Amino acid sequence: MLDNDGDMKFGRGQQDITYGLFAVGQAVKTRLLLLKEEWWENTEDGLPLFQQILSQPGSNKNIVIVDSLIKERIIGTIDVTSIESFTSTYENRSYSFTTTINTNYGTTTLSSTL
């Protein structure tokens, strides 16, 4: 489980483990929060925020690229079977998206701001 700050809760008597649909949603969230070159064991894994997203000027063409990178991370998550819907906005230097995904455990909707 993740706490309110997005950190994993374990130790100190914490036994918060999640399963099924909620676990897949949490896995998608953590995959989107992992930045490329951040994890020392696999520097190629992660969202290329600095390499391919922030280094580009804001334009509609680049939003399509960002959408594609986000979708790739989502669909690459274990137990995600498809993306049912995906909408995104870029306003005031803030990128937000909402997606509905199908998983092996059912359908869930996720929203995030990057």
C-alpha positions as a Markdown table, in Angstrom:
| # | Residue | x | y | z |
|---|---|---|---|---|
| 1 | Met | 0.0 | 0.0 | 0.0 |
| 2 | Leu | 1.0 | 3.6 | -0.5 |
| 3 | Asp | 0.6 | 6.4 | 2.0 |
| 4 | Asn | -0.8 | 9.8 | 1.3 |
| 5 | Asp | 2.6 | 11.0 | 0.0 |
| 6 | Gly | 2.9 | 8.1 | -2.4 |
| 7 | Asp | 5.5 | 6.2 | -0.3 |
| 8 | Met | 5.3 | 2.5 | 0.3 |
| 9 | Lys | 4.1 | 1.6 | 3.8 |
| 10 | Phe | 6.0 | -1.2 | 5.4 |
| 11 | Gly | 7.8 | -1.9 | 8.6 |
| 12 | Arg | 6.9 | -0.7 | 12.1 |
| 13 | Gly | 4.0 | -3.2 | 12.2 |
| 14 | Gln | 2.6 | -2.1 | 8.8 |
| 15 | Gln | 0.9 | -5.0 | 7.1 |
| 16 | Asp | -1.0 | -3.1 | 4.5 |
| 17 | Ile | -1.0 | -5.4 | 1.4 |
| 18 | Thr | -3.4 | -5.0 | -1.5 |
| 19 | Tyr | -4.7 | -7.4 | -4.1 |
| 20 | Gly | -6.7 | -7.5 | -7.3 |
| 21 | Leu | -8.1 | -4.4 | -9.0 |
| 22 | Phe | -6.7 | -1.9 | -6.4 |
| 23 | Ala | -3.2 | -3.5 | -6.6 |
| 24 | Val | -3.2 | -3.0 | -10.4 |
| 25 | Gly | -4.2 | 0.6 | -10.1 |
| 26 | Gln | -1.5 | 1.1 | -7.5 |
| 27 | Ala | 1.0 | -0.6 | -9.8 |
| 28 | Val | 0.1 | 1.7 | -12.7 |
| 29 | Lys | 0.5 | 4.7 | -10.4 |
| 30 | Thr | 4.0 | 3.6 | -9.2 |
| 31 | Arg | 5.1 | 2.9 | -12.8 |
| 32 | Leu | 4.1 | 6.4 | -13.8 |
| 33 | Leu | 5.9 | 7.9 | -10.9 |
| 34 | Leu | 9.2 | 6.1 | -11.7 |
| 35 | Leu | 11.4 | 8.3 | -13.8 |
| 36 | Lys | 13.8 | 7.0 | -16.4 |
| 37 | Glu | 17.3 | 6.6 | -14.9 |
| 38 | Glu | 16.0 | 6.9 | -11.4 |
| 39 | Trp | 16.2 | 3.3 | -10.3 |
| 40 | Trp | 19.8 | 2.1 | -10.1 |
| 41 | Glu | 19.0 | -1.5 | -10.9 |
| 42 | Asn | 17.4 | -0.7 | -14.2 |
| 43 | Thr | 18.1 | 2.9 | -15.5 |
| 44 | Glu | 16.2 | 2.2 | -18.7 |
| 45 | Asp | 12.9 | 1.6 | -16.9 |
| 46 | Gly | 10.7 | 4.6 | -16.1 |
| 47 | Leu | 8.8 | 7.5 | -17.6 |
| 48 | Pro | 11.2 | 9.6 | -19.7 |
| 49 | Leu | 10.0 | 12.8 | -18.2 |
| 50 | Phe | 13.3 | 14.7 | -18.5 |
| 51 | Gln | 14.6 | 12.9 | -21.6 |
| 52 | Gln | 11.5 | 13.2 | -23.9 |
| 53 | Ile | 8.8 | 15.3 | -22.2 |
| 54 | Leu | 10.1 | 18.3 | -20.4 |
| 55 | Ser | 12.8 | 19.0 | -22.9 |
| 56 | Gln | 10.2 | 19.7 | -25.6 |
| 57 | Pro | 8.3 | 23.0 | -26.1 |
| 58 | Gly | 4.6 | 22.7 | -25.4 |
| 59 | Ser | 2.6 | 22.1 | -28.5 |
| 60 | Asn | -0.3 | 19.8 | -29.6 |
| 61 | Lys | 2.2 | 17.5 | -31.4 |
| 62 | Asn | 4.2 | 17.0 | -28.2 |
| 63 | Ile | 1.0 | 16.3 | -26.2 |
| 64 | Val | 0.4 | 13.4 | -28.5 |
| 65 | Ile | 3.9 | 12.1 | -27.7 |
| 66 | Val | 3.3 | 12.5 | -23.9 |
| 67 | Asp | 0.0 | 10.7 | -24.2 |
| 68 | Ser | 1.7 | 7.9 | -26.1 |
| 69 | Leu | 4.5 | 7.6 | -23.4 |
| 70 | Ile | 1.9 | 7.5 | -20.6 |
| 71 | Lys | -0.2 | 4.9 | -22.4 |
| 72 | Glu | 2.8 | 2.7 | -23.0 |
| 73 | Arg | 3.7 | 2.7 | -19.3 |
| 74 | Ile | 0.0 | 1.9 | -18.4 |
| 75 | Ile | -0.4 | -1.0 | -20.9 |
| 76 | Gly | 3.0 | -2.4 | -19.8 |
| 77 | Thr | 1.8 | -2.9 | -16.3 |
| 78 | Ile | 1.2 | -6.5 | -15.2 |
| 79 | Asp | -2.5 | -7.5 | -15.3 |
| 80 | Val | -3.6 | -4.5 | -17.5 |
| 81 | Thr | -5.3 | -5.9 | -20.5 |
| 82 | Ser | -6.3 | -2.7 | -22.4 |
| 83 | Ile | -7.0 | 1.0 | -22.2 |
| 84 | Glu | -10.7 | 1.6 | -22.6 |
| 85 | Ser | -10.6 | 5.4 | -22.7 |
| 86 | Phe | -7.9 | 8.1 | -22.2 |
| 87 | Thr | -8.3 | 11.9 | -22.1 |
| 88 | Ser | -5.6 | 14.5 | -21.3 |
| 89 | Thr | -5.3 | 18.2 | -20.9 |
| 90 | Tyr | -2.3 | 20.6 | -20.8 |
| 91 | Glu | -3.1 | 23.9 | -19.2 |
| 92 | Asn | -1.0 | 26.4 | -17.3 |
| 93 | Arg | 2.1 | 24.1 | -17.6 |
| 94 | Ser | 0.2 | 21.3 | -16.0 |
| 95 | Tyr | -0.5 | 17.9 | -17.7 |
| 96 | Ser | -3.4 | 15.9 | -16.5 |
| 97 | Phe | -5.0 | 12.7 | -17.7 |
| 98 | Thr | -7.9 | 10.4 | -16.9 |
| 99 | Thr | -8.0 | 6.9 | -18.1 |
| 100 | Thr | -10.2 | 3.8 | -17.8 |
| 101 | Ile | -8.3 | 0.6 | -17.9 |
| 102 | Asn | -9.4 | -3.0 | -18.2 |
| 103 | Thr | -7.5 | -5.5 | -16.0 |
| 104 | Asn | -7.6 | -9.2 | -15.3 |
| 105 | Tyr | -9.7 | -8.2 | -12.2 |
| 106 | Gly | -12.2 | -5.7 | -13.7 |
| 107 | Thr | -12.2 | -2.1 | -14.9 |
| 108 | Thr | -11.0 | 0.9 | -13.0 |
| 109 | Thr | -10.5 | 4.6 | -13.7 |
| 110 | Leu | -7.4 | 6.5 | -12.8 |
| 111 | Ser | -6.5 | 10.2 | -12.8 |
| 112 | Ser | -3.2 | 11.9 | -12.4 |
| 113 | Thr | -1.5 | 15.3 | -12.8 |
| 114 | Leu | 2.2 | 15.4 | -13.8 |
